[in-house]
């Protein structure tokens, strides 16, 4: 939800970079988990005295944890992340996905044109072929509008695929699968 940057003020508050698309939700929480997102150490539950979104620093919030009353106590939180259990995630509208759900999905390429002759309804020429797995998702900058990009690791290297409806024909998070129809020239563009 957020990454703690530094102590803020002299009352034990911390400034944090907001990492969620739903920052208003942070102000309603009574407790959060604090830890490292890598999961190597179990995050600990910390009661939240207050949280507000910074008016002076866009994209930042201020957290005040119960029992933290000084700069030195607040500094112990530097670099840690504010986490919530998966069960408490926001339910997204259809067509929107959490980055963590996309990473690791298998990406299959659909044939761009149907075969001229098909021997059966299950012809291999019509079957999608495995391209690779989603390694990460890139986003355009704040000042630049655009479509997120899937970084797909393939056997022949990385390929960047726009997360657009006309390219990503089907996304099935439960099956951990994304079916794509690559536009002409996309492979060549990735080789440059």
BAGU-955162 format. One record per residue: residue in one letter; residue number from 1; x, z, y of N, C-alpha, C in turn. Coordinates in steps of 0.2 Angstrom, whole numbers, padded with zeros to 4 digits. Example, Ala and Ser with C-alpha at 12.3 -4.5 7.8 and 13.67 -1.06 7.14 Angstrom:
BEGIN
{node 'a', 1, {0066, 0039, -0028}, {0062, 0039, -0022}, {0066, 0039, -0016}}
{node 's', 2, {0064, 0035, -0011}, {0068, 0036, -0005}, {0064, 0039, 0000}}
//
This chain:
BEGIN
{node 'x', 1, {0004, 0000, -0006}, {0000, 0000, 0000}, {0004, 0000, 0006}}
{node 'x', 2, {0010, 0004, 0006}, {0014, 0004, 0012}, {0021, 0006, 0010}}
{node 'x', 3, {0026, 0005, 0014}, {0033, 0007, 0013}, {0036, 0011, 0018}}
{node 'x', 4, {0038, 0017, 0017}, {0040, 0022, 0022}, {0046, 0020, 0025}}
{node 'x', 5, {0046, 0019, 0032}, {0052, 0017, 0035}, {0057, 0023, 0038}}
{node 'x', 6, {0054, 0028, 0041}, {0057, 0033, 0044}, {0053, 0039, 0046}}
{node 'x', 7, {0056, 0044, 0048}, {0052, 0050, 0052}, {0050, 0047, 0058}}
{node 'x', 8, {0044, 0050, 0060}, {0041, 0048, 0067}, {0039, 0054, 0071}}
{node 'x', 9, {0041, 0055, 0076}, {0040, 0061, 0080}, {0043, 0068, 0077}}
{node 'x', 10, {0041, 0073, 0079}, {0044, 0080, 0077}, {0040, 0084, 0073}}
{node 'x', 11, {0034, 0082, 0071}, {0029, 0086, 0067}, {0029, 0084, 0060}}
{node 'x', 12, {0033, 0080, 0057}, {0033, 0079, 0050}, {0030, 0072, 0048}}
{node 'x', 13, {0028, 0068, 0053}, {0025, 0062, 0052}, {0030, 0056, 0050}}
{node 'x', 14, {0028, 0051, 0046}, {0032, 0046, 0045}, {0029, 0039, 0047}}
{node 'x', 15, {0033, 0034, 0049}, {0031, 0028, 0050}, {0032, 0023, 0044}}
{node 'x', 16, {0027, 0019, 0043}, {0027, 0015, 0037}, {0025, 0008, 0038}}
{node 'x', 17, {0028, 0003, 0035}, {0026, -0004, 0035}, {0020, -0005, 0030}}
{node 'x', 18, {0015, -0007, 0033}, {0008, -0008, 0029}, {0009, -0015, 0025}}
{node 'x', 19, {0008, -0014, 0018}, {0009, -0019, 0013}, {0002, -0022, 0011}}
{node 'x', 20, {-0003, -0019, 0013}, {-0010, -0021, 0010}, {-0014, -0025, 0015}}
{node 'x', 21, {-0018, -0029, 0013}, {-0023, -0033, 0017}, {-0029, -0029, 0019}}
{node 'x', 22, {-0029, -0023, 0017}, {-0035, -0018, 0019}, {-0032, -0012, 0022}}
{node 'x', 23, {-0029, -0012, 0028}, {-0025, -0006, 0030}, {-0030, -0001, 0032}}
{node 'x', 24, {-0036, -0003, 0035}, {-0041, 0002, 0037}, {-0043, 0007, 0031}}
{node 'x', 25, {-0042, 0005, 0025}, {-0044, 0009, 0019}, {-0039, 0015, 0019}}
{node 'x', 26, {-0033, 0015, 0022}, {-0028, 0020, 0021}, {-0030, 0026, 0025}}
{node 'x', 27, {-0034, 0025, 0031}, {-0036, 0030, 0035}, {-0041, 0035, 0032}}
{node 'x', 28, {-0044, 0032, 0026}, {-0050, 0036, 0023}, {-0047, 0040, 0017}}
{node 'x', 29, {-0041, 0039, 0015}, {-0038, 0042, 0009}, {-0037, 0050, 0010}}
{node 'x', 30, {-0038, 0054, 0005}, {-0036, 0061, 0005}, {-0030, 0062, 0002}}
{node 'x', 31, {-0027, 0058, -0002}, {-0021, 0059, -0006}, {-0019, 0052, -0008}}
{node 'x', 32, {-0012, 0051, -0009}, {-0009, 0045, -0011}, {-0003, 0047, -0016}}
{node 'x', 33, {-0001, 0042, -0019}, {0005, 0043, -0024}, {0011, 0041, -0020}}
{node 'x', 34, {0017, 0044, -0020}, {0023, 0043, -0017}, {0028, 0041, -0022}}
{node 'x', 35, {0032, 0036, -0022}, {0037, 0035, -0027}, {0040, 0028, -0026}}
{node 'x', 36, {0044, 0025, -0031}, {0047, 0019, -0030}, {0042, 0014, -0034}}
{node 'x', 37, {0041, 0008, -0032}, {0036, 0003, -0035}, {0039, 0001, -0041}}
{node 'x', 38, {0046, 0001, -0043}, {0049, -0001, -0049}, {0046, 0003, -0055}}
{node 'x', 39, {0043, 0009, -0054}, {0040, 0012, -0059}, {0045, 0016, -0064}}
{node 'x', 40, {0051, 0016, -0062}, {0056, 0020, -0066}, {0055, 0027, -0066}}
{node 'x', 41, {0053, 0030, -0060}, {0051, 0037, -0060}, {0044, 0038, -0058}}
{node 'x', 42, {0041, 0042, -0062}, {0034, 0043, -0061}, {0032, 0045, -0054}}
{node 'x', 43, {0028, 0042, -0050}, {0026, 0043, -0043}, {0022, 0050, -0043}}
{node 'x', 44, {0023, 0054, -0038}, {0019, 0060, -0037}, {0014, 0060, -0032}}
{node 'x', 45, {0008, 0064, -0034}, {0002, 0064, -0029}, {0004, 0069, -0024}}
{node 'x', 46, {0003, 0066, -0017}, {0004, 0070, -0011}, {-0003, 0070, -0007}}
{node 'x', 47, {-0005, 0076, -0005}, {-0011, 0076, -0001}, {-0009, 0073, 0006}}
{node 'x', 48, {-0014, 0070, 0009}, {-0013, 0067, 0015}, {-0017, 0071, 0020}}
{node 'x', 49, {-0014, 0073, 0025}, {-0017, 0077, 0031}, {-0020, 0072, 0035}}
{node 'x', 50, {-0017, 0066, 0037}, {-0020, 0061, 0041}, {-0016, 0055, 0041}}
{node 'x', 51, {-0019, 0049, 0043}, {-0016, 0043, 0043}, {-0019, 0039, 0048}}
{node 'x', 52, {-0016, 0035, 0052}, {-0019, 0031, 0057}, {-0014, 0024, 0057}}
{node 'x', 53, {-0017, 0019, 0060}, {-0014, 0013, 0061}, {-0011, 0013, 0068}}
{node 'x', 54, {-0004, 0011, 0068}, {-0001, 0011, 0075}, {-0004, 0006, 0079}}
{node 'x', 55, {-0005, 0008, 0086}, {-0007, 0003, 0091}, {-0001, 0000, 0094}}
{node 'x', 56, {0005, 0003, 0094}, {0011, 0001, 0097}, {0015, -0004, 0093}}
{node 'x', 57, {0015, -0003, 0086}, {0019, -0007, 0081}, {0014, -0010, 0076}}
{node 'x', 58, {0013, -0016, 0078}, {0008, -0020, 0073}, {0011, -0020, 0066}}
{node 'x', 59, {0007, -0019, 0061}, {0009, -0019, 0054}, {0011, -0013, 0052}}
{node 'x', 60, {0011, -0008, 0056}, {0013, -0001, 0054}, {0008, 0004, 0054}}
{node 'x', 61, {0009, 0009, 0050}, {0004, 0015, 0050}, {0008, 0021, 0051}}
{node 'x', 62, {0005, 0027, 0052}, {0008, 0033, 0052}, {0005, 0038, 0047}}
{node 'x', 63, {0009, 0041, 0043}, {0006, 0046, 0038}, {0009, 0053, 0040}}
{node 'x', 64, {0004, 0058, 0039}, {0006, 0065, 0039}, {0004, 0068, 0033}}
{node 'x', 65, {0009, 0070, 0029}, {0008, 0073, 0022}, {0007, 0080, 0023}}
{node 'x', 66, {0002, 0083, 0019}, {0001, 0090, 0019}, {0008, 0094, 0017}}
{node 'x', 67, {0010, 0099, 0021}, {0016, 0103, 0020}, {0022, 0100, 0023}}
{node 'x', 68, {0022, 0095, 0026}, {0028, 0092, 0029}, {0027, 0093, 0037}}
{node 'x', 69, {0032, 0097, 0040}, {0031, 0099, 0047}, {0037, 0098, 0051}}
{node 'x', 70, {0042, 0095, 0048}, {0048, 0094, 0052}, {0051, 0087, 0051}}
{node 'x', 71, {0056, 0085, 0055}, {0059, 0078, 0055}, {0063, 0078, 0048}}
{node 'x', 72, {0067, 0083, 0047}, {0071, 0083, 0040}, {0067, 0083, 0034}}
{node 'x', 73, {0061, 0086, 0034}, {0056, 0086, 0028}, {0053, 0078, 0028}}
{node 'x', 74, {0052, 0075, 0033}, {0049, 0069, 0034}, {0054, 0064, 0031}}
{node 'x', 75, {0061, 0065, 0033}, {0066, 0060, 0031}, {0067, 0059, 0024}}
{node 'x', 76, {0065, 0064, 0020}, {0065, 0064, 0013}, {0061, 0058, 0010}}
{node 'x', 77, {0056, 0056, 0014}, {0051, 0051, 0011}, {0054, 0044, 0013}}
{node 'x', 78, {0059, 0043, 0017}, {0062, 0037, 0019}, {0063, 0032, 0013}}
{node 'x', 79, {0061, 0026, 0013}, {0062, 0021, 0008}, {0057, 0022, 0002}}
{node 'x', 80, {0053, 0027, 0002}, {0048, 0027, -0004}, {0042, 0023, -0002}}
{node 'x', 81, {0038, 0022, -0007}, {0032, 0018, -0006}, {0025, 0022, -0007}}
{node 'x', 82, {0020, 0020, -0003}, {0014, 0024, -0004}, {0010, 0019, -0009}}
{node 'x', 83, {0008, 0022, -0014}, {0005, 0019, -0020}, {-0002, 0022, -0022}}
{node 'x', 84, {-0006, 0017, -0025}, {-0013, 0020, -0027}, {-0013, 0017, -0034}}
{node 'x', 85, {-0017, 0021, -0039}, {-0018, 0018, -0046}, {-0022, 0011, -0045}}
{node 'x', 86, {-0021, 0007, -0051}, {-0024, 0001, -0051}, {-0032, 0002, -0051}}
{node 'x', 87, {-0034, 0007, -0054}, {-0041, 0008, -0054}, {-0044, 0009, -0047}}
{node 'x', 88, {-0040, 0011, -0042}, {-0043, 0012, -0035}, {-0042, 0006, -0031}}
{node 'x', 89, {-0040, 0000, -0034}, {-0039, -0006, -0030}, {-0046, -0008, -0027}}
{node 'x', 90, {-0045, -0012, -0022}, {-0051, -0015, -0019}, {-0053, -0021, -0023}}
{node 'x', 91, {-0060, -0022, -0024}, {-0062, -0027, -0028}, {-0062, -0033, -0023}}
{node 'x', 92, {-0059, -0038, -0025}, {-0058, -0044, -0021}, {-0064, -0049, -0022}}
{node 'x', 93, {-0065, -0053, -0017}, {-0070, -0058, -0018}, {-0068, -0064, -0022}}
{node 'x', 94, {-0072, -0068, -0025}, {-0070, -0073, -0030}, {-0065, -0078, -0026}}
{node 'x', 95, {-0060, -0080, -0029}, {-0055, -0085, -0027}, {-0049, -0081, -0023}}
{node 'x', 96, {-0049, -0074, -0023}, {-0044, -0071, -0020}, {-0041, -0067, -0026}}
{node 'x', 97, {-0034, -0066, -0025}, {-0030, -0063, -0031}, {-0025, -0058, -0028}}
{node 'x', 98, {-0024, -0053, -0032}, {-0018, -0048, -0030}, {-0012, -0052, -0032}}
{node 'x', 99, {-0006, -0052, -0029}, {0000, -0055, -0030}, {0002, -0052, -0037}}
{node 'x', 100, {0002, -0045, -0038}, {0004, -0042, -0045}, {0000, -0045, -0051}}
{node 'x', 101, {-0006, -0048, -0049}, {-0010, -0051, -0055}, {-0007, -0058, -0056}}
{node 'x', 102, {-0005, -0061, -0051}, {-0002, -0068, -0052}, {0005, -0068, -0055}}
{node 'x', 103, {0009, -0064, -0054}, {0016, -0064, -0056}, {0015, -0063, -0064}}
{node 'x', 104, {0019, -0067, -0067}, {0019, -0067, -0075}, {0014, -0071, -0078}}
{node 'x', 105, {0009, -0074, -0074}, {0004, -0079, -0077}, {0008, -0085, -0080}}
{node 'x', 106, {0006, -0087, -0086}, {0008, -0094, -0088}, {0005, -0099, -0084}}
{node 'x', 107, {0009, -0104, -0082}, {0006, -0110, -0078}, {0006, -0116, -0083}}
{node 'x', 108, {0000, -0119, -0084}, {-0001, -0125, -0088}, {-0002, -0131, -0083}}
{node 'x', 109, {0001, -0137, -0085}, {-0001, -0143, -0081}, {-0006, -0147, -0085}}
{node 'x', 110, {-0011, -0149, -0081}, {-0016, -0153, -0084}, {-0014, -0160, -0083}}
{node 'x', 111, {-0016, -0165, -0088}, {-0014, -0172, -0087}, {-0017, -0175, -0080}}
{node 'x', 112, {-0014, -0179, -0077}, {-0016, -0181, -0070}, {-0022, -0187, -0071}}
{node 'x', 113, {-0021, -0190, -0077}, {-0026, -0196, -0078}, {-0028, -0195, -0085}}
{node 'x', 114, {-0034, -0197, -0087}, {-0036, -0196, -0094}, {-0033, -0202, -0098}}
{node 'x', 115, {-0032, -0201, -0104}, {-0029, -0207, -0108}, {-0034, -0213, -0109}}
{node 'x', 116, {-0031, -0219, -0110}, {-0035, -0225, -0111}, {-0039, -0224, -0117}}
{node 'x', 117, {-0035, -0222, -0123}, {-0038, -0222, -0129}, {-0037, -0215, -0132}}
{node 'x', 118, {-0042, -0212, -0134}, {-0042, -0205, -0137}, {-0045, -0205, -0144}}
{node 'x', 119, {-0041, -0203, -0148}, {-0042, -0203, -0155}, {-0048, -0197, -0157}}
{node 'x', 120, {-0048, -0192, -0153}, {-0052, -0187, -0155}, {-0054, -0183, -0148}}
{node 'x', 121, {-0059, -0179, -0148}, {-0060, -0175, -0142}, {-0054, -0170, -0141}}
{node 'x', 122, {-0050, -0168, -0146}, {-0045, -0164, -0145}, {-0038, -0167, -0145}}
{node 'x', 123, {-0038, -0173, -0142}, {-0031, -0177, -0142}, {-0026, -0173, -0138}}
{node 'x', 124, {-0020, -0173, -0141}, {-0014, -0170, -0138}, {-0013, -0173, -0131}}
{node 'x', 125, {-0014, -0179, -0130}, {-0013, -0182, -0123}, {-0017, -0179, -0118}}
{node 'x', 126, {-0023, -0175, -0120}, {-0027, -0172, -0115}, {-0026, -0165, -0114}}
{node 'x', 127, {-0022, -0162, -0118}, {-0020, -0155, -0118}, {-0015, -0153, -0113}}
{node 'x', 128, {-0017, -0147, -0109}, {-0012, -0145, -0104}, {-0005, -0143, -0107}}
{node 'x', 129, {0000, -0144, -0104}, {0007, -0143, -0106}, {0010, -0137, -0102}}
{node 'x', 130, {0013, -0132, -0105}, {0016, -0126, -0102}, {0022, -0128, -0097}}
{node 'x', 131, {0021, -0126, -0091}, {0026, -0128, -0086}, {0031, -0122, -0086}}
{node 'x', 132, {0028, -0116, -0085}, {0032, -0110, -0085}, {0028, -0104, -0083}}
{node 'x', 133, {0031, -0099, -0080}, {0028, -0093, -0078}, {0029, -0091, -0070}}
{node 'x', 134, {0024, -0088, -0067}, {0024, -0087, -0060}, {0029, -0081, -0060}}
{node 'x', 135, {0035, -0082, -0056}, {0040, -0077, -0054}, {0038, -0073, -0048}}
{node 'x', 136, {0035, -0076, -0043}, {0034, -0073, -0037}, {0029, -0077, -0033}}
{node 'x', 137, {0027, -0075, -0027}, {0022, -0078, -0023}, {0025, -0078, -0016}}
{node 'x', 138, {0026, -0084, -0012}, {0028, -0084, -0005}, {0022, -0085, -0001}}
{node 'x', 139, {0023, -0081, 0005}, {0018, -0082, 0010}, {0020, -0085, 0017}}
{node 'x', 140, {0016, -0089, 0020}, {0019, -0091, 0027}, {0019, -0085, 0031}}
{node 'x', 141, {0023, -0086, 0037}, {0024, -0081, 0041}, {0018, -0079, 0045}}
{node 'x', 142, {0018, -0074, 0049}, {0013, -0072, 0053}, {0011, -0077, 0058}}
{node 'x', 143, {0016, -0080, 0061}, {0015, -0085, 0066}, {0013, -0092, 0064}}
{node 'x', 144, {0013, -0093, 0057}, {0012, -0099, 0054}, {0007, -0099, 0049}}
{node 'x', 145, {0002, -0103, 0050}, {-0004, -0104, 0045}, {-0001, -0108, 0039}}
{node 'x', 146, {-0004, -0107, 0033}, {-0002, -0111, 0028}, {-0005, -0108, 0021}}
{node 'x', 147, {-0003, -0111, 0016}, {-0006, -0109, 0009}, {0000, -0105, 0006}}
{node 'x', 148, {-0002, -0100, 0002}, {0004, -0096, -0002}, {0006, -0101, -0007}}
{node 'x', 149, {0013, -0100, -0009}, {0016, -0104, -0014}, {0018, -0100, -0020}}
{node 'x', 150, {0016, -0103, -0026}, {0018, -0100, -0032}, {0026, -0102, -0034}}
{node 'x', 151, {0030, -0097, -0035}, {0037, -0098, -0038}, {0036, -0098, -0045}}
{node 'x', 152, {0037, -0104, -0048}, {0036, -0105, -0055}, {0043, -0106, -0059}}
{node 'x', 153, {0045, -0102, -0063}, {0051, -0103, -0067}, {0050, -0107, -0073}}
{node 'x', 154, {0053, -0113, -0073}, {0052, -0118, -0079}, {0058, -0118, -0083}}
{node 'x', 155, {0058, -0122, -0088}, {0064, -0123, -0092}, {0070, -0127, -0088}}
{node 'x', 156, {0067, -0131, -0083}, {0072, -0135, -0079}, {0073, -0132, -0072}}
{node 'x', 157, {0072, -0126, -0071}, {0073, -0123, -0065}, {0066, -0121, -0061}}
{node 'x', 158, {0067, -0119, -0055}, {0061, -0117, -0051}, {0057, -0123, -0049}}
{node 'x', 159, {0050, -0122, -0048}, {0046, -0127, -0045}, {0041, -0123, -0041}}
{node 'x', 160, {0040, -0125, -0035}, {0036, -0122, -0030}, {0029, -0126, -0030}}
{node 'x', 161, {0024, -0122, -0031}, {0017, -0125, -0032}, {0012, -0121, -0027}}
{node 'x', 162, {0009, -0125, -0022}, {0005, -0122, -0017}, {-0001, -0119, -0021}}
{node 'x', 163, {-0003, -0113, -0019}, {-0009, -0110, -0022}, {-0016, -0112, -0019}}
{node 'x', 164, {-0017, -0119, -0020}, {-0023, -0122, -0016}, {-0028, -0124, -0022}}
{node 'x', 165, {-0034, -0124, -0020}, {-0039, -0125, -0025}, {-0039, -0132, -0028}}
{node 'x', 166, {-0037, -0137, -0024}, {-0036, -0144, -0027}, {-0030, -0145, -0032}}
{node 'x', 167, {-0025, -0140, -0032}, {-0020, -0140, -0036}, {-0020, -0135, -0042}}
{node 'x', 168, {-0022, -0129, -0040}, {-0023, -0124, -0045}, {-0031, -0124, -0047}}
{node 'x', 169, {-0032, -0128, -0052}, {-0039, -0130, -0054}, {-0042, -0124, -0058}}
{node 'x', 170, {-0039, -0119, -0061}, {-0042, -0114, -0064}, {-0037, -0108, -0064}}
{node 'x', 171, {-0039, -0102, -0062}, {-0035, -0096, -0062}, {-0039, -0091, -0066}}
{node 'x', 172, {-0036, -0089, -0072}, {-0039, -0084, -0077}, {-0035, -0078, -0077}}
{node 'x', 173, {-0036, -0073, -0073}, {-0031, -0067, -0073}, {-0032, -0063, -0079}}
{node 'x', 174, {-0037, -0063, -0082}, {-0038, -0059, -0089}, {-0034, -0062, -0094}}
{node 'x', 175, {-0034, -0069, -0094}, {-0030, -0073, -0099}, {-0023, -0074, -0097}}
{node 'x', 176, {-0021, -0072, -0091}, {-0014, -0072, -0088}, {-0012, -0080, -0088}}
{node 'x', 177, {-0017, -0084, -0086}, {-0016, -0091, -0086}, {-0018, -0095, -0080}}
{node 'x', 178, {-0014, -0100, -0077}, {-0016, -0104, -0072}, {-0015, -0111, -0074}}
{node 'x', 179, {-0020, -0115, -0073}, {-0020, -0122, -0075}, {-0020, -0126, -0068}}
{node 'x', 180, {-0015, -0130, -0068}, {-0013, -0134, -0062}, {-0013, -0142, -0063}}
{node 'x', 181, {-0015, -0145, -0058}, {-0015, -0153, -0058}, {-0010, -0154, -0052}}
{node 'x', 182, {-0004, -0156, -0054}, {0001, -0157, -0049}, {0000, -0164, -0045}}
{node 'x', 183, {0000, -0164, -0039}, {-0001, -0170, -0035}, {0006, -0175, -0036}}
{node 'x', 184, {0005, -0181, -0035}, {0010, -0186, -0036}, {0016, -0184, -0030}}
{node 'x', 185, {0022, -0184, -0033}, {0028, -0182, -0028}, {0030, -0175, -0028}}
{node 'x', 186, {0026, -0170, -0030}, {0027, -0163, -0030}, {0034, -0161, -0033}}
{node 'x', 187, {0035, -0164, -0039}, {0041, -0163, -0043}, {0047, -0165, -0040}}
{node 'x', 188, {0046, -0171, -0037}, {0052, -0174, -0033}, {0054, -0170, -0027}}
{node 'x', 189, {0048, -0168, -0024}, {0049, -0163, -0018}, {0053, -0157, -0019}}
{node 'x', 190, {0052, -0154, -0025}, {0055, -0148, -0028}, {0062, -0149, -0029}}
{node 'x', 191, {0064, -0155, -0031}, {0071, -0157, -0033}, {0076, -0158, -0027}}
{node 'x', 192, {0073, -0159, -0021}, {0077, -0160, -0015}, {0079, -0154, -0012}}
//
